[in-house]
Every structure is written in C-alpha cells, then in structure tokens.
C-alpha cells in the first residue's frame, strides 16, 4: 500500500494513554471494579481526537 494511502487511513497513529496502568483493563472490568467498590450512578465520558 502506498505511503499516501496509509497516512490517509491513519497507518502511523499510536494510542497514547494518560494512565497506562488503567489502559490494561477492558471497560467491562473497570466498571465491575467500580461496582464492587460501591460506586453507583451514571458514567459519561467523551473522547476527543485531534489530528
């Protein structure tokens, strides 16, 4: 695949985590841990992608 096509498809993008330790867990595992610790309510998050 030509380099220009790879760039358009984001072939060189890498994930950057603000907390790499938490990134090891799946969202389901994180929610289960919150429930086990007694947290209740509603969780909302947004994802911002800057290019």
C-alpha distances in whole Angstrom, upper triangle without the diagonal:
4,7,8,7,7,10,11,11,13,10,13,16,19,22,25,28,32,33,31,34,34,30,31,33,32,33,36,37,38,39,41,42,44,46,47,48,50,48,48,47,44,41,38,35,33,29,28,25,25,22
4,5,5,7,9,10,11,13,11,13,16,19,22,25,29,32,34,32,35,35,32,33,35,34,35,38,39,39,41,43,44,45,47,49,50,51,49,49,48,45,42,39,36,33,30,28,24,24,20
4,5,5,6,9,10,10,9,10,13,16,20,22,26,29,31,29,33,33,29,31,33,32,33,36,37,37,39,42,42,43,46,47,48,50,47,48,46,43,40,37,34,31,27,26,22,21,17
4,5,5,6,9,10,10,11,14,17,21,23,27,29,32,31,34,34,30,32,34,33,34,37,38,38,40,42,43,43,46,48,48,50,47,47,46,42,39,36,33,30,26,24,21,19,16
4,5,5,6,9,8,11,13,17,20,23,26,29,31,30,33,33,29,30,32,31,32,34,36,36,38,40,41,42,44,46,46,48,45,45,44,40,37,34,31,28,25,24,20,19,16
4,5,5,6,5,7,10,13,16,19,23,26,28,26,30,29,26,27,29,28,29,32,33,33,35,37,38,39,41,43,44,45,43,43,42,39,35,33,29,27,23,22,18,18,15
4,5,5,6,7,9,12,15,18,21,24,27,26,29,29,25,27,29,28,29,32,33,33,35,37,38,38,41,43,43,45,42,42,41,38,34,31,28,25,21,20,16,15,11
4,6,8,10,11,14,17,19,23,25,28,27,30,30,26,28,30,28,28,31,33,33,34,37,38,38,40,43,43,44,41,41,40,36,33,30,27,24,20,19,15,14,11
4,6,9,9,13,15,18,21,24,26,25,28,27,24,25,27,25,26,28,30,30,31,34,35,36,38,40,40,42,39,39,38,34,31,28,25,22,19,18,14,15,12
4,6,5,9,11,14,17,21,23,22,25,24,21,23,24,23,24,27,28,28,30,32,33,33,36,38,38,40,37,37,36,33,29,27,23,21,17,16,12,12,10
4,6,9,12,15,18,21,23,22,25,25,21,22,24,23,25,28,29,29,31,33,34,34,37,39,39,41,38,39,38,35,31,29,26,23,20,19,15,15,13
4,6,10,13,16,19,21,20,23,23,20,21,24,23,25,28,29,28,31,33,33,34,37,38,38,40,38,39,38,35,31,29,26,23,19,18,15,14,12
4,7,9,13,16,18,17,20,20,17,19,21,21,22,25,26,25,27,30,30,31,33,35,35,37,34,35,34,31,28,25,22,20,16,15,11,11,10
4,6,10,13,15,13,17,17,14,15,18,18,19,23,23,22,25,27,27,28,31,32,32,34,32,33,32,30,26,24,21,19,15,15,12,13,12
4,6,10,12,10,14,13,10,12,15,15,16,19,20,19,21,24,24,24,27,28,29,31,28,29,29,26,22,21,17,16,13,13,11,12,13
4,7,9,8,12,12,10,12,15,16,16,20,20,18,21,24,23,23,27,28,27,29,27,29,28,26,22,20,17,16,12,12,11,12,13
4,5,5,9,9,7,10,12,13,14,18,17,15,18,21,20,20,23,24,24,26,24,25,25,23,19,18,15,14,12,13,13,14,16
4,6,9,9,9,12,14,15,15,19,18,16,18,21,19,19,23,24,23,25,22,24,24,22,19,18,15,14,13,13,14,15,17
4,6,6,6,9,11,13,14,17,16,13,16,18,16,17,20,21,20,22,20,23,23,22,18,18,15,16,15,16,17,18,21
4,5,5,7,10,12,14,17,15,14,17,19,17,18,22,22,21,24,22,25,25,24,20,20,18,18,16,18,18,20,21
4,5,6,8,11,13,15,13,12,15,16,14,16,19,19,18,21,20,23,24,23,20,21,19,20,19,20,21,23,25
4,5,6,9,10,12,10,8,12,13,12,13,16,16,16,19,17,20,21,20,16,17,15,17,16,18,19,22,24
4,5,7,9,12,11,10,13,15,14,15,18,19,19,22,20,22,22,21,17,17,15,16,14,16,17,19,21
4,7,10,12,10,10,14,14,14,16,18,18,19,22,21,23,24,23,20,20,18,19,18,20,20,23,24
4,7,8,6,6,10,11,10,13,15,15,16,19,18,20,21,20,17,18,16,18,17,20,21,24,26
4,5,5,6,9,10,11,13,15,15,17,19,18,19,20,18,15,16,15,17,16,19,20,23,25
4,5,5,6,9,10,11,12,14,16,17,15,16,16,14,12,12,12,14,14,17,19,22,25
4,5,5,6,9,10,11,12,14,16,14,15,16,14,13,14,14,17,17,21,22,26,28
4,5,5,6,9,10,10,12,15,14,15,17,16,14,16,16,19,19,22,24,27,30
4,5,5,6,9,10,11,13,11,13,14,14,12,14,14,16,17,20,22,25,28
4,5,5,6,9,10,11,9,10,11,11,9,12,13,16,17,21,23,27,29
4,5,5,6,9,10,10,11,13,14,13,16,17,20,21,25,27,30,33
4,5,5,6,9,9,11,14,15,14,16,17,20,22,25,27,30,33
4,5,5,7,5,8,10,11,11,14,15,19,20,24,26,29,32
4,5,5,5,7,10,11,12,15,17,21,23,26,29,32,35
4,5,7,10,13,15,15,19,20,24,25,29,31,34,37
4,6,9,13,15,15,18,20,23,25,28,31,34,37
4,6,10,13,14,18,20,23,26,29,32,35,38
4,7,9,10,14,16,20,22,25,28,31,35
4,7,9,13,16,19,22,25,28,32,35
4,7,10,13,17,20,23,27,30,33
4,7,10,14,17,20,23,26,30
4,7,10,13,17,20,23,26
4,7,10,13,17,20,23
4,7,10,13,16,20
4,6,10,13,16
4,6,10,13
4,6,10
4,7
4
